[in-house]
Amino acid sequence: MQNTRISSSDYLGRYYTQSLVGNTLIKAMNLTQPNIIMDLGAGEGALTEAAAKIWTNSKFITVDIDSTRITKQVNNNHISFYYDALKEELPELLGIPLGSIDGAICNPPYIQPTWRNEFRTILEESGFSDIFSSRNKLSAEVLFIAQNLRFLKSHGKLGLILPDGILTGQNYLEFRKNLITQHCVERVIELPRKIFKKTDAKAHILVLTKDGKSEDNIFLHKLNENGSISKPIAVDNQTAIKRMDYSYAENCSSSTLTLDKKPTRLGDLTEFIKRGHMSSAQVRSSTIQVFHSTNFPLANSVVCTKVPSAFILSKKIASTLKTNVATKGDILICRVGRNLENKVCYVSRGNVAISDCVFMLRAKPPFQTKLLKFLSSNEGRRCLNAISHGVGAKHFSINDIQNLLINEID
């Protein structure tokens, strides 16, 4: 299967599961001695190995495309197959009817597969055929969820490890809505960054019951680095459709500026939030200094940092560039990369041309100074980190910033 590989994964887009994550996923499923468990894209079998310690009498079916990486045998009732897990005819190849599996566990590869016509059948039979307007937006994670749902019996359970974008990204709103309305999403557990080797990919465990009746709330947890699970945060279904990550819910449920102010959207405190238009390549070839993601000064929680003087342009020169230009008082925030929360500064004078990796916020006059101080503070950086998402390099959208909830400031 041709694909676009995510950085720091192997050539098939796989991140390998640590035992802590596998054990947490199996326990979160709360499934009592299932008859048959399936693991699609099993790799070396870390999830199946964790499952076999709990479900000692179960039969395990594992499938992986890579026959050179042998899946570890976990008991005498374990059968390994080496096929592409996204084949339409996989039920016939395995000799397992659709709708017959009690439980499924899965850590799908983080790739963008090349479209195949057989994907249409997999999506149709799992209820996802009308969700994605573009085949280019169809990720392997979605296809693996769909394939698992085909095999699961009604009220069977599915436990997955999913990348952050599936649970937080704007492109997956309709997908999340489908999961929540058609099935019972029981819980989501946010995993620590760097839980996978050689990457700080952000990921989550999701547990659902096929065809189950949705509860009023979905419970979000966080796996701490010491292996403990946080107390749950209950979010209603409409909130979960927007985002299902613990960090964001925690930010929305906590006070951020003062305890006696009514929470409000950050976007309501600004006149606008815009992004630059010049790409990294255009910035490098420009003879005029353009402020880019690599140019942010070091964060300082005591003193708000300024744009370095080298990027201050006259209005005449700035107007020659085909990009947005920030002016005195505007706040600049890095859009994509690592340590986004530490990349906030402001324009103290003149004009600053910005790249497409930078957002400019123009606060309403009454809030200009206080909003800058908040975003530069430790608490503000915590909030920015909470709204960021992404598998490798973090990012957030204008919509994420606009909807960041803070306590209203005078």
Protein Blocks (a to p, Z undefined) as FASTA:
>chain_A
ZZdddehiafkopacddfklmmmmmmmnopahifbdcdehklnolmmmmmmmmmmmbccd
dddfblklccddfbfkbccddddfkbfklmmmnopaehiafbdcdddddddddddfklmm
mmmmnopmmmpmbfklpcfklmmmmmmmmmpcghiacdddddfklmmpmklmmmmmmmmm
mmccfbdcdddehkaghiacdcddddddehiacdfbdcdddddfkopacddddddfklmm
mpccfklmmmmmpcfkbmmbccddfklmpfbdcddfbdfklmmmpcbdcddfklpccddf
kbccdddfklpccfklmmmpccddddehiacddfbdchklmmccddfbhjddddfkbccd
dddfklmmmmmmmmmmmklmmmmmmmggcjklgcddfklmmmpccdddZZ
